[in-house]
Each structure stands twice: as C-alpha cells, then as structure tokens.
Amino acid sequence: MYLKTDDALHGISTLLTTNTPFGQGQGTGFFYQELGAADTNDPQWRSIDRVWLVTNRHVMLPRFGGQEHLPDSFTFHLRRLAANGRIEWDPVVLDQRELLSRLKLHPDSTVDVAIIEVLDLLKDRINSGGDYLQWYGVSEDQFPGKNNISVEVADDATVVGYPRGYYDVYNVFPIVKSGVVASRWGAFFNGQPYFLIDAKLFPGSSGSIVITKPRDLVVAGGQVMYAEEKQFAFLGIFSGEPFQQHTPIELDDVTIIRKQGFNLGIVWYGELVKATTTDGVPYVKVTPSAS
C-alpha cells in the first residue's frame, strides 16, 4: 500500500525540542518502522513490530563547553485536529530517566545518528482519545534499490524538516527543500558513511529525513511502470553543513578562525538507522579526565 505524498511527508516528520540547563534546543526527527513478515492471507499487509524516532546525535545530546549533555527533557510532537478545525501539535515529553531507557546511539560515536523507541508512546497517545492525524514511518523496504528506485550522483534529493523552527503553523506542515546528490552515491565521503547534497539548509533542519524526489514512474525489470501513488526512496539523515577551517590568525589576545562553507549538506546513509536498531549502544556520560 502506497501513501499519498502529502500525507506521507506530513506524518513522517516531527518537530523536536531539548531542554538543558544551558537552554532549549530545536531540531527535526522522523519515524522509522520495523515491519513483520508478510501475511500469507494478505501479502500487502505487514505488522509494525517497532517504531523508532530518528534524529542526529548532536540534536539529542547538545554540546556545551565541548561536552555532550543529556537533556533534562526531550519532546517530540504528534498532530491532532483541534475543536476549531485547525491542526495543532500535541507534545510527547520524555524526562531524562525515560529518555535514557529508550535511547540508542550508533556504536561509532562519530556517526551522527540517534534513535528512540516510541511505538508504545504512539499507541498510548492515540488510544487515549483525540482526533489524531495518522503518523507514518519509512522502513528498510524504502532503501534505494528495494522499491525499484535507484540513485546516482546528480539525482534529485528532497529534505523534509523545520529550518530554524519554521513551518506552516496553521496546517502544521514541515518545509520541503530540494537539492541534488552532490557526491558519489554509495561511497563514503572522506571515509565517513555519509554523502553530500547540494542544498542550502539552516539550523533546525538537523535530523531531517532525506528522500528521493517523489515520482509515479518507476522502472521494474527494464520496463517503465506507472505507480498508483508517488513513491520515494529513503536516502538518509541530514546533519549540517561541512566547513573548511583555515589556519588560525593571532591578533594580540584574540584568535580568529575562519570557516568557509559550500552550501552543501552532510547526509548519513539510511542503512545506519537499521544498524543502530540492532547494534546501537546506550548513552554513557563521559567524565573529562583530570589534567
């Protein structure tokens, strides 16, 4: 069963906030689901076994003073229809204890991927009453090549998120920005499991899902086929812009470090989400060693 593009992109993304003693942070997240085996009586129906909220490690664990900090509270949001007919956010707040019990990080701490298990939270909130809009999750079935969508450099890429916390407040719809795959697809850029996209994005977009441009024409078995609903492939997780750092300039008691950007974005490959569900590690506070 395929989803209408508007509904899918609406339900996949969510606005995130973190609260620490140093202030409030904001970012983007999306849902990833693990599906059960196909039903022999209805091959199109599959159970949803687990659902994860995906974002960046640096969104989940903001850095202050050169150290990561576990938030005192973490909030993601569902959408529901209010009495006045408008769509509004319904916050789901996790305290630090509950966040710790649900959080998994990629085992390589340099990989900017974090996930939280949320299926029970989604069910509890929706079953509690209220006119909630349907949420949706991507799965490994939407990895490139698994749904007749292949990817190469220069292909279109679409980023769904909340740049600087900006979105359609009336419909609670995210902002969708476009770009292209800017480095060799499948290659590890500079030896890291990410690729680059050519797109100008902003703070708050971190943790956004990156997908191929939705389309209704796909190729299967060498034949061009028309899909009933537009489809897309799940490419990865946006986590910010790469910078080139220049040699520091010393001016009396001031040091100037110039950074140069390229209007490019780092996207960690989607397969890292699956790896984190199976091999992810819990958060462990690192105490700086005495000098």
C-alpha positions as a Markdown table, in Angstrom:
| # | Residue | x | y | z |
|---|---|---|---|---|
| 1 | Met | 0.0 | 0.0 | 0.0 |
| 2 | Tyr | 1.4 | 3.4 | -1.1 |
| 3 | Leu | 0.7 | 6.7 | 0.6 |
| 4 | Lys | -0.2 | 10.0 | -0.9 |
| 5 | Thr | 2.9 | 12.1 | -0.9 |
| 6 | Asp | 1.4 | 14.9 | 1.2 |
| 7 | Asp | 0.1 | 12.5 | 3.8 |
| 8 | Ala | 3.4 | 10.6 | 4.0 |
| 9 | Leu | 5.6 | 13.6 | 4.3 |
| 10 | His | 3.2 | 15.2 | 6.8 |
| 11 | Gly | 3.1 | 12.1 | 9.0 |
| 12 | Ile | 6.8 | 11.1 | 8.8 |
| 13 | Ser | 8.3 | 14.3 | 10.2 |
| 14 | Thr | 8.1 | 15.9 | 13.7 |
| 15 | Leu | 9.5 | 18.9 | 15.5 |
| 16 | Leu | 11.9 | 18.2 | 18.3 |
| 17 | Thr | 12.9 | 20.2 | 21.4 |
| 18 | Thr | 15.5 | 19.5 | 24.1 |
| 19 | Asn | 15.7 | 21.3 | 27.4 |
| 20 | Thr | 19.1 | 21.5 | 29.3 |
| 21 | Pro | 20.4 | 23.9 | 32.0 |
| 22 | Phe | 22.1 | 25.7 | 29.1 |
| 23 | Gly | 18.9 | 26.5 | 27.3 |
| 24 | Gln | 16.4 | 25.0 | 24.8 |
| 25 | Gly | 17.5 | 23.3 | 21.5 |
| 26 | Gln | 15.4 | 22.5 | 18.5 |
| 27 | Gly | 15.7 | 20.1 | 15.6 |
| 28 | Thr | 13.9 | 17.7 | 13.3 |
| 29 | Gly | 13.0 | 14.0 | 13.6 |
| 30 | Phe | 11.2 | 11.3 | 11.6 |
| 31 | Phe | 9.8 | 7.9 | 12.2 |
| 32 | Tyr | 11.4 | 4.6 | 11.1 |
| 33 | Gln | 9.5 | 1.3 | 11.5 |
| 34 | Glu | 10.5 | -2.3 | 11.6 |
| 35 | Leu | 7.9 | -4.5 | 9.8 |
| 36 | Gly | 7.0 | -8.1 | 10.4 |
| 37 | Ala | 6.8 | -10.8 | 7.8 |
| 38 | Ala | 4.1 | -10.6 | 5.1 |
| 39 | Asp | 0.7 | -12.2 | 6.0 |
| 40 | Thr | 0.2 | -15.3 | 3.9 |
| 41 | Asn | -3.5 | -14.4 | 3.5 |
| 42 | Asp | -2.8 | -10.8 | 2.6 |
| 43 | Pro | 0.7 | -10.3 | 1.2 |
| 44 | Gln | 0.2 | -6.5 | 1.2 |
| 45 | Trp | -0.4 | -6.4 | 5.0 |
| 46 | Arg | 2.6 | -6.5 | 7.4 |
| 47 | Ser | 2.6 | -5.8 | 11.1 |
| 48 | Ile | 4.5 | -2.9 | 12.6 |
| 49 | Asp | 6.8 | -4.5 | 15.2 |
| 50 | Arg | 8.8 | -1.5 | 16.4 |
| 51 | Val | 8.9 | 2.2 | 15.6 |
| 52 | Trp | 11.9 | 4.5 | 16.2 |
| 53 | Leu | 12.1 | 8.3 | 16.2 |
| 54 | Val | 15.3 | 9.1 | 14.3 |
| 55 | Thr | 17.4 | 12.3 | 14.6 |
| 56 | Asn | 21.0 | 13.4 | 14.9 |
| 57 | Arg | 23.2 | 12.6 | 17.9 |
| 58 | His | 24.1 | 16.3 | 18.2 |
| 59 | Val | 20.3 | 17.1 | 18.3 |
| 60 | Met | 19.7 | 14.5 | 21.0 |
| 61 | Leu | 22.9 | 15.3 | 23.0 |
| 62 | Pro | 23.6 | 19.1 | 22.7 |
| 63 | Arg | 27.2 | 20.1 | 23.2 |
| 64 | Phe | 28.1 | 22.9 | 25.6 |
| 65 | Gly | 31.7 | 23.6 | 26.7 |
| 66 | Gly | 32.9 | 20.9 | 24.4 |
| 67 | Gln | 30.9 | 18.2 | 26.1 |
| 68 | Glu | 27.7 | 16.3 | 25.3 |
| 69 | His | 24.8 | 16.8 | 27.7 |
| 70 | Leu | 21.8 | 14.5 | 28.1 |
| 71 | Pro | 18.7 | 16.8 | 28.1 |
| 72 | Asp | 16.6 | 17.2 | 31.3 |
| 73 | Ser | 13.6 | 16.6 | 29.0 |
| 74 | Phe | 13.0 | 15.8 | 25.3 |
| 75 | Thr | 9.9 | 16.5 | 23.3 |
| 76 | Phe | 8.5 | 15.3 | 20.0 |
| 77 | His | 5.1 | 16.0 | 18.6 |
| 78 | Leu | 2.1 | 14.4 | 17.1 |
| 79 | Arg | -0.6 | 16.2 | 15.1 |
| 80 | Arg | -4.3 | 16.3 | 16.1 |
| 81 | Leu | -7.3 | 18.1 | 14.9 |
| 82 | Ala | -8.5 | 20.8 | 17.4 |
| 83 | Ala | -12.1 | 21.7 | 18.1 |
| 84 | Asn | -11.7 | 24.9 | 16.0 |
| 85 | Gly | -10.8 | 22.7 | 12.9 |
| 86 | Arg | -7.2 | 23.6 | 12.9 |
| 87 | Ile | -4.3 | 21.1 | 13.2 |
| 88 | Glu | -2.2 | 21.5 | 16.3 |
| 89 | Trp | 0.9 | 19.9 | 17.9 |
| 90 | Asp | 0.4 | 17.5 | 20.7 |
| 91 | Pro | 3.7 | 17.3 | 22.7 |
| 92 | Val | 5.0 | 14.0 | 23.9 |
| 93 | Val | 7.5 | 14.7 | 26.7 |
| 94 | Leu | 10.2 | 12.3 | 28.0 |
| 95 | Asp | 12.0 | 13.0 | 31.2 |
| 96 | Gln | 15.7 | 12.1 | 31.5 |
| 97 | Arg | 15.1 | 8.7 | 33.0 |
| 98 | Glu | 12.7 | 7.6 | 30.3 |
| 99 | Leu | 14.9 | 9.1 | 27.6 |
| 100 | Leu | 17.8 | 7.0 | 28.8 |
| 101 | Ser | 15.8 | 3.8 | 28.8 |
| 102 | Arg | 14.7 | 4.3 | 25.1 |
| 103 | Leu | 17.7 | 6.0 | 23.5 |
| 104 | Lys | 20.2 | 4.1 | 21.3 |
| 105 | Leu | 23.2 | 5.7 | 19.6 |
| 106 | His | 25.3 | 4.3 | 16.7 |
| 107 | Pro | 28.2 | 2.4 | 18.2 |
| 108 | Asp | 30.6 | 4.7 | 16.4 |
| 109 | Ser | 30.3 | 8.0 | 18.3 |
| 110 | Thr | 31.4 | 9.9 | 15.2 |
| 111 | Val | 28.3 | 8.8 | 13.3 |
| 112 | Asp | 25.7 | 11.5 | 13.9 |
| 113 | Val | 22.7 | 9.2 | 14.3 |
| 114 | Ala | 20.4 | 8.7 | 17.4 |
| 115 | Ile | 17.1 | 6.8 | 17.7 |
| 116 | Ile | 14.4 | 6.4 | 20.4 |
| 117 | Glu | 11.9 | 3.6 | 20.6 |
| 118 | Val | 8.4 | 5.1 | 20.5 |
| 119 | Leu | 5.8 | 2.6 | 19.3 |
| 120 | Asp | 4.1 | 2.2 | 22.7 |
| 121 | Leu | 4.1 | 6.0 | 23.2 |
| 122 | Leu | 2.3 | 6.5 | 19.8 |
| 123 | Lys | -0.3 | 3.8 | 20.6 |
| 124 | Asp | -0.9 | 5.2 | 24.1 |
| 125 | Arg | -1.4 | 8.7 | 22.9 |
| 126 | Ile | -3.6 | 7.8 | 20.0 |
| 127 | Asn | -5.7 | 5.4 | 22.1 |
| 128 | Ser | -6.2 | 8.0 | 24.8 |
| 129 | Gly | -8.7 | 9.8 | 22.7 |
| 130 | Gly | -8.5 | 12.9 | 20.4 |
| 131 | Asp | -8.6 | 13.2 | 16.7 |
| 132 | Tyr | -5.0 | 12.4 | 15.8 |
| 133 | Leu | -3.7 | 12.6 | 12.3 |
| 134 | Gln | -2.0 | 9.4 | 11.0 |
| 135 | Trp | 1.7 | 9.1 | 11.5 |
| 136 | Tyr | 3.9 | 7.2 | 9.0 |
| 137 | Gly | 7.3 | 5.7 | 9.1 |
| 138 | Val | 9.8 | 4.7 | 6.5 |
| 139 | Ser | 11.3 | 1.2 | 6.6 |
| 140 | Glu | 14.2 | -0.7 | 5.0 |
| 141 | Asp | 11.7 | -1.6 | 2.2 |
| 142 | Gln | 12.3 | 2.0 | 1.0 |
| 143 | Phe | 16.1 | 1.8 | 0.9 |
| 144 | Pro | 17.3 | 2.6 | -2.7 |
| 145 | Gly | 17.0 | -0.4 | -5.0 |
| 146 | Lys | 14.4 | -2.2 | -2.9 |
| 147 | Asn | 11.4 | -0.4 | -4.4 |
| 148 | Asn | 12.5 | -0.1 | -8.0 |
| 149 | Ile | 14.1 | 3.3 | -7.3 |
| 150 | Ser | 17.9 | 3.6 | -7.9 |
| 151 | Val | 20.1 | 6.5 | -7.0 |
| 152 | Glu | 23.1 | 8.1 | -8.7 |
| 153 | Val | 25.1 | 11.4 | -8.3 |
| 154 | Ala | 23.1 | 14.4 | -9.6 |
| 155 | Asp | 19.8 | 12.8 | -8.8 |
| 156 | Asp | 17.2 | 15.0 | -7.1 |
| 157 | Ala | 17.1 | 14.9 | -3.3 |
| 158 | Thr | 14.3 | 16.2 | -1.0 |
| 159 | Val | 14.8 | 17.3 | 2.6 |
| 160 | Val | 11.8 | 17.5 | 5.0 |
| 161 | Gly | 12.2 | 19.4 | 8.2 |
| 162 | Tyr | 11.9 | 22.6 | 10.2 |
| 163 | Pro | 14.6 | 25.1 | 9.3 |
| 164 | Arg | 15.1 | 27.5 | 12.3 |
| 165 | Gly | 11.9 | 26.1 | 13.6 |
| 166 | Tyr | 9.9 | 27.5 | 10.7 |
| 167 | Tyr | 6.8 | 25.7 | 9.3 |
| 168 | Asp | 3.2 | 26.2 | 8.3 |
| 169 | Val | 1.7 | 26.8 | 11.8 |
| 170 | Tyr | -1.9 | 26.6 | 10.5 |
| 171 | Asn | -1.6 | 23.1 | 8.9 |
| 172 | Val | 1.5 | 22.1 | 11.0 |
| 173 | Phe | 3.2 | 21.0 | 7.8 |
| 174 | Pro | 7.0 | 20.9 | 7.5 |
| 175 | Ile | 9.1 | 22.7 | 5.0 |
| 176 | Val | 10.3 | 20.7 | 2.0 |
| 177 | Lys | 13.5 | 21.8 | 0.3 |
| 178 | Ser | 15.2 | 20.4 | -2.8 |
| 179 | Gly | 18.8 | 19.7 | -3.9 |
| 180 | Val | 20.8 | 17.1 | -5.7 |
| 181 | Val | 23.1 | 14.2 | -4.7 |
| 182 | Ala | 26.4 | 16.0 | -4.8 |
| 183 | Ser | 28.9 | 13.2 | -4.2 |
| 184 | Arg | 29.2 | 9.6 | -5.5 |
| 185 | Trp | 26.3 | 7.6 | -4.3 |
| 186 | Gly | 27.2 | 4.6 | -2.1 |
| 187 | Ala | 30.8 | 5.9 | -1.5 |
| 188 | Phe | 31.9 | 7.0 | 2.0 |
| 189 | Phe | 32.8 | 10.7 | 1.6 |
| 190 | Asn | 36.2 | 11.4 | 3.2 |
| 191 | Gly | 36.0 | 7.8 | 4.6 |
| 192 | Gln | 32.8 | 8.5 | 6.6 |
| 193 | Pro | 29.4 | 6.8 | 5.9 |
| 194 | Tyr | 27.7 | 9.8 | 4.5 |
| 195 | Phe | 27.3 | 11.5 | 1.2 |
| 196 | Leu | 26.8 | 15.2 | 0.3 |
| 197 | Ile | 23.8 | 17.0 | -1.2 |
| 198 | Asp | 23.9 | 20.4 | -2.9 |
| 199 | Ala | 21.2 | 22.3 | -0.9 |
| 200 | Lys | 21.3 | 25.4 | 1.2 |
| 201 | Leu | 19.8 | 24.5 | 4.6 |
| 202 | Phe | 19.6 | 26.1 | 8.0 |
| 203 | Pro | 19.9 | 25.2 | 11.7 |
| 204 | Gly | 16.9 | 23.3 | 12.9 |
| 205 | Ser | 17.0 | 21.2 | 9.8 |
| 206 | Ser | 19.3 | 18.8 | 11.6 |
| 207 | Gly | 17.8 | 15.3 | 11.8 |
| 208 | Ser | 15.6 | 15.8 | 8.7 |
| 209 | Ile | 14.8 | 12.9 | 6.5 |
| 210 | Val | 16.3 | 13.0 | 3.0 |
| 211 | Ile | 14.5 | 11.1 | 0.3 |
| 212 | Thr | 14.4 | 11.0 | -3.5 |
| 213 | Lys | 12.0 | 13.3 | -5.3 |
| 214 | Pro | 8.6 | 11.5 | -5.1 |
| 215 | Arg | 7.6 | 10.2 | -8.6 |
| 216 | Asp | 5.0 | 8.0 | -10.1 |
| 217 | Leu | 7.1 | 6.4 | -12.8 |
| 218 | Val | 9.4 | 3.6 | -11.8 |
| 219 | Val | 11.5 | 1.0 | -13.6 |
| 220 | Ala | 11.0 | -2.7 | -12.9 |
| 221 | Gly | 12.6 | -5.4 | -15.0 |
| 222 | Gly | 13.7 | -2.9 | -17.6 |
| 223 | Gln | 10.1 | -1.7 | -18.0 |
| 224 | Val | 8.8 | 1.7 | -17.1 |
| 225 | Met | 5.8 | 1.4 | -14.9 |
| 226 | Tyr | 3.2 | 3.8 | -13.6 |
| 227 | Ala | 2.7 | 3.6 | -9.8 |
| 228 | Glu | -0.7 | 4.2 | -8.3 |
| 229 | Glu | 0.8 | 6.7 | -5.8 |
| 230 | Lys | 4.0 | 8.6 | -6.0 |
| 231 | Gln | 7.0 | 6.7 | -4.4 |
| 232 | Phe | 10.3 | 7.7 | -3.0 |
| 233 | Ala | 13.4 | 6.1 | -1.6 |
| 234 | Phe | 14.8 | 6.8 | 1.9 |
| 235 | Leu | 18.3 | 8.2 | 1.4 |
| 236 | Gly | 19.4 | 9.2 | 4.9 |
| 237 | Ile | 19.6 | 11.8 | 7.7 |
| 238 | Phe | 20.7 | 15.4 | 7.2 |
| 239 | Ser | 23.1 | 16.7 | 9.9 |
| 240 | Gly | 24.5 | 20.0 | 8.9 |
| 241 | Glu | 27.0 | 21.7 | 6.5 |
| 242 | Pro | 30.6 | 20.8 | 6.0 |
| 243 | Phe | 33.1 | 23.6 | 6.5 |
| 244 | Gln | 36.7 | 24.1 | 5.5 |
| 245 | Gln | 38.6 | 25.6 | 8.5 |
| 246 | His | 41.5 | 27.8 | 7.8 |
| 247 | Thr | 44.7 | 28.4 | 9.8 |
| 248 | Pro | 44.0 | 30.5 | 12.9 |
| 249 | Ile | 45.0 | 34.1 | 12.8 |
| 250 | Glu | 46.6 | 35.5 | 16.0 |
| 251 | Leu | 45.7 | 39.2 | 16.7 |
| 252 | Asp | 47.1 | 40.3 | 20.1 |
| 253 | Asp | 44.8 | 38.5 | 22.6 |
| 254 | Val | 42.3 | 37.4 | 20.0 |
| 255 | Thr | 42.4 | 34.3 | 17.8 |
| 256 | Ile | 40.3 | 34.4 | 14.6 |
| 257 | Ile | 39.4 | 31.1 | 13.0 |
| 258 | Arg | 37.8 | 31.5 | 9.6 |
| 259 | Lys | 35.4 | 28.8 | 8.3 |
| 260 | Gln | 34.3 | 28.5 | 4.7 |
| 261 | Gly | 31.1 | 26.7 | 3.7 |
| 262 | Phe | 30.0 | 25.4 | 0.3 |
| 263 | Asn | 26.1 | 25.4 | 0.6 |
| 264 | Leu | 26.4 | 21.6 | 0.8 |
| 265 | Gly | 24.8 | 19.2 | 3.3 |
| 266 | Ile | 26.0 | 16.1 | 5.1 |
| 267 | Val | 23.6 | 13.1 | 4.8 |
| 268 | Trp | 24.3 | 10.0 | 6.8 |
| 269 | Tyr | 23.2 | 6.9 | 4.9 |
| 270 | Gly | 19.8 | 5.5 | 5.8 |
| 271 | Glu | 21.2 | 2.0 | 6.4 |
| 272 | Leu | 22.9 | 3.4 | 9.6 |
| 273 | Val | 19.4 | 3.6 | 11.2 |
| 274 | Lys | 18.9 | -0.1 | 10.7 |
| 275 | Ala | 22.4 | -0.8 | 12.1 |
| 276 | Thr | 21.6 | 1.3 | 15.1 |
| 277 | Thr | 18.4 | -0.6 | 15.9 |
| 278 | Thr | 20.4 | -3.8 | 16.1 |
| 279 | Asp | 23.8 | -2.7 | 17.3 |
| 280 | Gly | 23.1 | 0.6 | 19.0 |
| 281 | Val | 24.5 | 1.5 | 22.4 |
| 282 | Pro | 23.1 | 3.4 | 25.3 |
| 283 | Tyr | 24.2 | 6.9 | 26.3 |
| 284 | Val | 27.1 | 6.9 | 28.7 |
| 285 | Lys | 28.2 | 10.1 | 30.2 |
| 286 | Val | 31.9 | 10.8 | 29.6 |
| 287 | Thr | 33.6 | 12.5 | 32.6 |
| 288 | Pro | 36.7 | 14.6 | 31.5 |
| 289 | Ser | 39.9 | 13.2 | 32.9 |
| 290 | Ala | 41.9 | 15.4 | 35.2 |
| 291 | Ser | 44.7 | 17.2 | 33.6 |
